[in-house]
Amino acid sequence: MLTRFLSALIEEGVVELQSYVVDKTAKAEDLRCGLITTITPAALNDQRAGWRKFGFMSRMLPVSYSYSATTVDAIFESICSHQYRHEAPFHAKLPSSDQQVVMPLDLTNEVNVLARFLATAEGLYGFRHQKQLQTLMMGSALYNGRTEVNREDLNFIRDLTLNHFNTNCNAL
């Protein structure tokens, strides 16, 4: 039930929320969001078939990662010395108001190759992947203080796509 709600919230947006438990209706205008979450490989494999049936997997860009031995040691050292209790908040370098981000057509065409590559692994067309990758490129431009996507953003997305986006939980 939660994944179906999240599926609608991510793609189409939610206009009205109702529950059989509470006798109130909440209405919102164009309430949409993105989702960043984690899942273990075992849980992903257990749920993937069901999530594919109603399109939840196609709304995700799964990222695989692994830790080097050096990183594992550094994490343990950080935990042992209680550094995690003093972590500073992360402040995204994003504008406080809506921004128009220009994306040249030649770059969207190059991203299309990556979107189709990702879609093939899931047996999809790749329409959502195209939107997701373009959004990531625009986010990359904003993060770097620009309102126009350039080749640097494309290279960033290409690296992510070829090295990290997969549902096979590849060790990296």
N, C-alpha and C positions, 0 to 999 in steps of 0.2 A: 504494500500500500504506500509506504513512504517513497519507494523508488518511482512509482507511477506519479505521485505528486511532484517529486523532484524533476521528473522527465518533462512534465507540463510546464513547471516553473522555469526551467532552463530554456526551452525552445519557444513555446507559444506565449508564455506568461500566464499569470493567474489573475482573474478578475474578481472571483468570489470564493470565499472559504466558508464551508459549512461542516458541522460535525453533529453526529447523532447524540453525542454526550452533552454538548452545550447548545442551548437554544438561541444562538445569536449568529448572525451572518456578518462577515467582514467583507467589505468591498474595497478594491484598490484599483488604481489606474495603471495599466501596463506594468505590473509587478513581475519583473524578470530578474534573473541573476545567473551568475556562473557558479561553478562548484569546483572547489579544490578539496580533495579528500584522499585518503589512502585505504588500501585494502591488501590483505595478504594474497599471495598467489593461490593458495588453497581455496579461499573464499571467492576469489574471482572466478576460478574454474567451476566452483559449485553453482554460482549464480549466472554465469555468462549466457547460457542458452536461454534462460527465462528472460533476461534483460534484453537479449536480441529480439525476442518475439514482439515486444512493444516499443522497440526503438531506443531504449535507454542507453545501450552501448554505443549507438551511433552519435549520441550527444556528448560522448567523452573522448578525450585524447589521452589514452592511457600512457603513462610514463614509467619506464623501468629504470631502476638504478641499483647499484650495489656499492659496497664500501671496500676500499683498499685496506690492507692490514694496517697501514699507517694511520688511516682515518679511524679505524676501529680503536686503535690504541689511544688516539687523541680524544675520542669520545669517552672512553673509560677514564682517562686522566681528568677530563672536565667533570665527570660525574663524581669521581672520588674526591676532588677538591671543592665540590659544591659550587662550581662556577655557574651551573644552570639556575641557581637561585638569584643571580645578579645579572641576568640577561637584560640587555637594553631593548626597548621596543623598536620594531622595524617601522620606518616611515617611508612609504612609497613616494617616489618623486613624480607624482602625477598632478596635473592642474586641478584647481578647486572648482572650475566651471567646465561646462561642456566645450569640447574643442572639435573643430572640423579637421580631420586628418586626410590629406590627399594621398591617394595611392595610384601611381602610374599603371596604366593598363598592361604594359609589358611585364611588370612585376607580378601582377595578378595572374597573367598567363603562365608565368614560370611556377607560381605556387600551385597552379592547377595540376601540374605533373605530380607534385607531392601529394596533393589531395587524392588524386586517383590511385597513387601508390598505397596510401593508407587504406583507402576504400577497398581495394582488391583483397587485402588480408581479411576483411570482415564480410566480403561478398556484397558490398554496397556500391552505389554510384559515386558517392563522395561529395554530394552537395553540401552537407553539414560540415565536412572536413574543410571544404573550400572557405566557408564562412569563418570557421574557427581559426584557420591559419591566417586569413586576412586580418582578423581581429587581433591575433597575436602580433602580427607585423605592425599594425597601427599602435598597439600597446608598446612595442619596442621603440617605435619612433618617439612617442610621448615620453617614455622613460628616459630617452636620450636627449630630451629637450627640443624635439623637432615636431612640426606639424605636417611633414611630408615623409612618406615611406621611401627609403632608398635601398640600395643593394646591401648595405650593412644589415638591415633588418631581414632581408631575404636570406642572407647567409646564416644569420642567427636561427631563423625558422628551419632552414634546410638542415643545419646541424642537429637541431632538436628532433626533427622528423626522422632523419636517417639513423641517429644514434640512440634516441631515447623513447620515441613513441612506438609502442608495440604492446600487444597483449600476450606475448610469449614469456614475459618476465625474464628477459635475457639478462644475464650477468654482464655488467659493463666495466 
